[in-house]
Every structure is written in structure tokens, then in C-alpha cells.
């Protein structure tokens, strides 16, 4: 079981379902859901800038297609903190996109732990727990 998880998804139903699936598998003790990626950045960036490893979430699930700040812009904002993210957190793109170009583009972010399809499935959750 992980200590904390961020779910960043502008779709309230999708975010709720992701959290419910994770909770059903006892994935984490605490879930923070952000419907606005800018709010998530306001929480996360100070933790990264001050190297507060204990406060950085263990896992982040990031939606790709969101208004204002999409998943790519979110990753670009985090890129300067890639070494800290890689050693403190598992960051997954969680999206309904089936576009191969998105998968290929995601591979350019070496701090991204993986590219997962929505809705997240029980087997995927169990696999992630075993990687812990």
C-alpha cells in the first residue's frame, strides 16, 4: 500500500472512478484529487523545489487531455525536477487516448513511469502495487 496518491483529471466522473478503483484494491492510505491541473502544480511544485521528499506523493495519475493545462504542459513544467521525481514518485499518464503518437511522445519524458489506459483496471492496479 502506498502512502499517498494524486489523481489529476478534469473529468469529475473519471477521477471519482479512478479513486474508487484504487481504494477498492487498497492502493493507498490517502488520495488527493485535482480537477484542475494548475491546483495540482501549486501543491506539487513547492514540494519539489524544497526537496520535501516525504511530502511528495508516491504515485501520480495524470490525465492527458485537459483544458488550460494539458498533460504535456504539466510534464513540461515538472521536467526540471525529473531526477527528484524519478527517485520519489511514480508518475503515470492515465488517459483514454489510443493514439500511438501520444505513447511515443510520452516516452520522451524519462521521469514518466508509464502510459496507462482509462479506465484503470484491477489487474493494472495490482501490477502497480507489486512494483512498490
MARLOZA-547161 format. One record per residue (C-alpha): residue in one letter; x, y, z. Coordinates in nm, 2 decimals. Last residue first. Layout:
code->a&east->X&north->Y&up->Z
...
end
This chain:
code->x&east->0.61&north->-0.09&up->-0.50
code->x&east->0.62&north->-0.28&up->-0.83
code->x&east->0.37&north->-0.53&up->-0.69
code->x&east->0.12&north->-0.24&up->-0.62
code->x&east->0.15&north->-0.14&up->-0.99
code->x&east->0.06&north->-0.49&up->-1.10
code->x&east->-0.24&north->-0.50&up->-0.87
code->x&east->-0.36&north->-0.17&up->-1.01
code->x&east->-0.32&north->-0.30&up->-1.37
code->x&east->-0.51&north->-0.61&up->-1.28
code->x&east->-0.79&north->-0.41&up->-1.13
code->x&east->-0.83&north->-0.20&up->-1.44
code->x&east->-0.78&north->0.17&up->-1.49
code->x&east->-1.05&north->0.32&up->-1.71
code->x&east->-0.86&north->0.46&up->-1.88
code->x&east->-0.54&north->0.34&up->-2.04
code->x&east->-0.20&north->0.36&up->-1.88
code->x&east->0.13&north->0.52&up->-2.00
code->x&east->0.42&north->0.46&up->-1.78
code->x&east->0.68&north->0.57&up->-1.52
code->x&east->0.72&north->0.92&up->-1.66
code->x&east->1.06&north->1.05&up->-1.53
code->x&east->1.22&north->0.98&up->-1.87
code->x&east->0.98&north->1.20&up->-2.05
code->x&east->1.05&north->1.12&up->-2.42
code->x&east->0.84&north->0.80&up->-2.39
code->x&east->0.53&north->1.01&up->-2.36
code->x&east->0.57&north->1.13&up->-2.72
code->x&east->0.57&north->0.77&up->-2.84
code->x&east->0.25&north->0.69&up->-2.64
code->x&east->0.09&north->1.01&up->-2.77
code->x&east->0.19&north->0.92&up->-3.13
code->x&east->0.03&north->0.58&up->-3.08
code->x&east->-0.31&north->0.75&up->-3.03
code->x&east->-0.53&north->0.54&up->-2.80
code->x&east->-0.61&north->0.83&up->-2.58
code->x&east->-0.84&north->0.74&up->-2.28
code->x&east->-0.57&north->0.86&up->-2.05
code->x&east->-0.37&north->0.78&up->-1.73
code->x&east->-0.02&north->0.91&up->-1.77
code->x&east->0.17&north->0.77&up->-1.48
code->x&east->0.41&north->0.93&up->-1.24
code->x&east->0.59&north->0.71&up->-0.99
code->x&east->0.74&north->0.92&up->-0.72
code->x&east->1.05&north->0.99&up->-0.51
code->x&east->1.35&north->0.88&up->-0.71
code->x&east->1.22&north->0.96&up->-1.06
code->x&east->1.05&north->1.28&up->-0.93
code->x&east->1.37&north->1.41&up->-0.78
code->x&east->1.57&north->1.35&up->-1.10
code->x&east->1.29&north->1.50&up->-1.32
code->x&east->1.26&north->1.83&up->-1.13
code->x&east->1.33&north->2.05&up->-1.44
code->x&east->1.07&north->1.84&up->-1.63
code->x&east->0.78&north->1.92&up->-1.40
code->x&east->0.65&north->2.21&up->-1.60
code->x&east->0.70&north->2.01&up->-1.92
code->x&east->0.50&north->1.72&up->-1.77
code->x&east->0.21&north->1.96&up->-1.69
code->x&east->0.23&north->2.11&up->-2.04
code->x&east->0.21&north->1.76&up->-2.18
code->x&east->-0.08&north->1.66&up->-1.96
code->x&east->-0.29&north->1.96&up->-2.06
code->x&east->-0.30&north->2.29&up->-1.88
code->x&east->-0.59&north->2.52&up->-1.98
code->x&east->-0.83&north->2.23&up->-2.07
code->x&east->-0.74&north->1.87&up->-2.01
code->x&east->-0.64&north->1.58&up->-2.24
code->x&east->-0.36&north->1.38&up->-2.09
code->x&east->-0.48&north->1.28&up->-1.75
code->x&east->-0.22&north->1.24&up->-1.48
code->x&east->-0.20&north->0.96&up->-1.22
code->x&east->0.06&north->1.05&up->-0.96
code->x&east->0.21&north->0.79&up->-0.72
code->x&east->0.42&north->0.81&up->-0.40
code->x&east->0.30&north->1.17&up->-0.34
code->x&east->0.58&north->1.42&up->-0.25
code->x&east->0.55&north->1.50&up->0.12
code->x&east->0.84&north->1.28&up->0.24
code->x&east->1.06&north->1.40&up->-0.05
code->x&east->1.04&north->1.77&up->0.06
code->x&east->1.31&north->1.88&up->-0.19
code->x&east->1.22&north->2.25&up->-0.15
code->x&east->1.15&north->2.30&up->-0.52
code->x&east->0.98&north->1.96&up->-0.54
code->x&east->0.74&north->2.02&up->-0.25
code->x&east->0.68&north->2.38&up->-0.38
code->x&east->0.60&north->2.24&up->-0.72
code->x&east->0.34&north->1.98&up->-0.60
code->x&east->0.07&north->2.18&up->-0.44
code->x&east->0.05&north->2.47&up->-0.69
code->x&east->0.10&north->2.21&up->-0.97
code->x&east->-0.20&north->2.02&up->-0.85
code->x&east->-0.41&north->2.34&up->-0.85
code->x&east->-0.29&north->2.41&up->-1.20
code->x&east->-0.40&north->2.06&up->-1.31
code->x&east->-0.77&north->2.15&up->-1.22
code->x&east->-0.99&north->1.86&up->-1.12
code->x&east->-0.73&north->1.76&up->-0.86
code->x&east->-0.79&north->1.45&up->-0.65
code->x&east->-0.58&north->1.38&up->-0.34
code->x&east->-0.59&north->1.02&up->-0.22
code->x&east->-0.46&north->0.89&up->0.11
code->x&east->-0.38&north->0.55&up->0.25
code->x&east->-0.30&north->0.40&up->-0.09
code->x&east->-0.38&north->0.11&up->-0.32
code->x&east->-0.63&north->-0.08&up->-0.10
code->x&east->-0.77&north->-0.25&up->-0.41
code->x&east->-1.11&north->-0.10&up->-0.37
code->x&east->-0.94&north->0.24&up->-0.30
code->x&east->-0.77&north->0.23&up->-0.64
code->x&east->-1.10&north->0.15&up->-0.82
code->x&east->-1.28&north->0.42&up->-0.63
code->x&east->-1.01&north->0.68&up->-0.69
code->x&east->-1.01&north->0.61&up->-1.07
code->x&east->-1.40&north->0.61&up->-1.08
code->x&east->-1.41&north->0.95&up->-0.90
code->x&east->-1.14&north->1.10&up->-1.13
code->x&east->-1.34&north->0.97&up->-1.44
code->x&east->-1.66&north->1.11&up->-1.31
code->x&east->-1.51&north->1.45&up->-1.23
code->x&east->-1.34&north->1.49&up->-1.56
code->x&east->-1.06&north->1.74&up->-1.52
code->x&east->-0.81&north->1.47&up->-1.41
code->x&east->-0.52&north->1.48&up->-1.18
code->x&east->-0.52&north->1.19&up->-0.93
code->x&east->-0.25&north->1.24&up->-0.66
code->x&east->-0.17&north->0.94&up->-0.45
code->x&east->-0.04&north->0.90&up->-0.09
code->x&east->0.12&north->0.64&up->0.14
code->x&east->0.12&north->0.35&up->-0.09
code->x&east->0.00&north->0.00&up->0.00
end
